[in-house]
Amino acid sequence: MDLYAEHILEHHRHPRQKSPIANRTIEHTENNPACGDAITLELKIVKEMITDCGWGGSGCALSQAGISMLVEKLKQMPIEDAISLSPEDMRALLGVPLTTRRLQCAFLPLLTLRNVIRKWKGKPLQTWAELFEEDLA
């Protein structure tokens, strides 16, 4: 298994949009309790559209490259499209086989995205268990 494919290493070495943004609308931090990875995602939202995003965090190549790849997709994406991204979409974005041990690393960017949007909407945050259940469906 090629866990650290070249595109993952490229995003880990040269992360995209890894910086705070001006005039953010909302931010949220999620952690991976299994290994200590952390991601803070900031969004600027105008008329139900993500107009800018930035992030910060630390952790393994998979979680940090994953958020770097994800934020590239988010700019100018409608909020409803962003919150509809699935675990399957995250797997496709990463493009490498995922073992059970690496799922939390791979899905930390997705959980962070979903929860920053839920927080903005005033909805309850999604749990790891709910995300994993969705992945198994």
C-alpha positions as CSV (number, residue, x, y, z in Angstrom):
1,M,0.0,0.0,0.0
2,D,1.3,3.4,-1.0
3,L,0.0,5.4,2.0
4,Y,2.1,8.4,1.2
5,A,1.5,8.8,-2.5
6,E,3.4,11.7,-4.2
7,H,0.4,14.0,-4.3
8,I,-0.1,13.6,-0.5
9,L,3.6,14.3,0.1
10,E,3.4,17.3,-2.2
11,H,0.5,18.8,-0.2
12,H,2.2,18.0,3.1
13,R,5.4,19.7,2.0
14,H,3.7,22.6,0.3
15,P,0.2,23.1,1.9
16,R,-2.3,25.2,0.2
17,Q,-4.0,28.1,2.0
18,K,-2.4,27.3,5.3
19,S,-2.8,30.7,6.9
20,P,-5.5,32.7,8.6
21,I,-7.9,34.7,6.5
22,A,-9.0,38.3,6.9
23,N,-12.6,38.9,7.9
24,R,-13.5,35.3,8.4
25,T,-17.1,34.5,9.1
26,I,-16.5,31.4,11.2
27,E,-13.8,29.1,12.4
28,H,-13.7,25.7,14.1
29,T,-11.1,23.3,15.4
30,E,-11.3,19.5,15.4
31,N,-8.8,17.0,16.9
32,N,-8.1,13.4,16.2
33,P,-8.1,11.8,19.7
34,A,-6.3,8.7,18.4
35,C,-3.1,10.5,17.4
36,G,-3.3,14.2,18.4
37,D,-3.7,15.7,14.9
38,A,-5.5,19.0,14.8
39,I,-7.1,21.2,12.2
40,T,-8.6,24.7,12.5
41,L,-10.6,25.7,9.4
42,E,-11.6,29.3,8.8
43,L,-14.3,30.2,6.2
44,K,-15.5,33.5,4.8
45,I,-19.2,33.0,3.7
46,V,-21.1,35.4,1.6
47,K,-24.6,34.7,0.4
48,E,-24.4,30.9,1.2
49,M,-21.1,30.7,-0.8
50,I,-17.6,30.0,0.6
51,T,-15.6,32.9,-0.8
52,D,-12.4,32.3,1.1
53,C,-10.9,29.7,3.4
54,G,-7.7,29.2,5.3
55,W,-6.5,26.7,7.9
56,G,-3.9,25.9,10.5
57,G,-3.0,22.7,12.3
58,S,-0.5,20.0,12.9
59,G,-0.3,16.3,12.4
60,C,0.5,13.5,10.1
61,A,1.0,13.9,6.3
62,L,-2.5,12.3,5.6
63,S,-4.5,14.7,7.7
64,Q,-2.6,17.8,6.8
65,A,-2.4,17.0,3.1
66,G,-6.1,16.1,3.2
67,I,-7.1,19.5,4.4
68,S,-4.8,21.2,1.9
69,M,-6.5,19.3,-0.9
70,L,-9.9,20.0,0.5
71,V,-9.5,23.7,0.8
72,E,-8.5,23.9,-2.9
73,K,-12.0,22.6,-3.7
74,L,-13.9,24.9,-1.3
75,K,-13.4,28.3,-2.7
76,Q,-16.6,29.5,-4.5
77,M,-18.4,26.4,-3.4
78,P,-22.0,26.8,-2.2
79,I,-22.3,25.9,1.5
80,E,-24.8,23.1,0.7
81,D,-22.4,21.5,-1.7
82,A,-19.6,21.7,0.9
83,I,-21.6,20.2,3.7
84,S,-22.7,17.4,1.4
85,L,-19.2,16.2,0.7
86,S,-19.0,12.6,1.9
87,P,-16.4,10.2,3.3
88,E,-16.4,8.6,-0.2
89,D,-15.5,12.0,-1.7
90,M,-12.7,12.3,0.9
91,R,-11.4,8.9,-0.1
92,A,-11.4,9.9,-3.7
93,L,-9.7,13.1,-3.0
94,L,-6.9,11.4,-1.1
95,G,-6.6,8.7,-3.8
96,V,-4.9,6.0,-1.6
97,P,-6.2,2.9,0.2
98,L,-7.1,3.6,3.8
99,T,-6.7,1.2,6.6
100,T,-8.9,1.3,9.6
101,R,-6.1,2.8,11.7
102,R,-5.8,5.7,9.2
103,L,-9.5,6.6,8.8
104,Q,-9.5,9.3,11.5
105,C,-6.4,10.9,9.9
106,A,-8.1,10.8,6.5
107,F,-11.5,12.0,7.7
108,L,-10.3,14.8,10.1
109,P,-10.5,17.4,7.3
110,L,-14.1,16.4,6.4
111,L,-15.2,16.4,10.0
112,T,-13.7,19.8,10.5
113,L,-15.4,21.2,7.4
114,R,-18.8,19.7,8.3
115,N,-18.6,21.1,11.9
116,V,-17.5,24.6,10.9
117,I,-20.6,24.8,8.7
118,R,-22.8,23.2,11.3
119,K,-21.5,25.7,13.9
120,W,-22.2,28.6,11.4
121,K,-25.7,27.2,11.0
122,G,-26.2,26.8,14.7
123,K,-26.7,23.1,14.4
124,P,-25.2,20.3,16.7
125,L,-21.7,19.2,15.7
126,Q,-21.2,15.8,14.0
127,T,-19.5,13.2,16.1
128,W,-16.8,10.8,14.9
129,A,-19.2,7.9,15.5
130,E,-21.8,9.5,13.1
131,L,-19.1,10.1,10.4
132,F,-17.9,6.5,10.7
133,E,-21.4,5.2,10.5
134,E,-22.0,7.2,7.3
135,D,-18.8,5.8,5.9
136,L,-20.0,2.2,6.5
137,A,-23.4,2.8,4.8
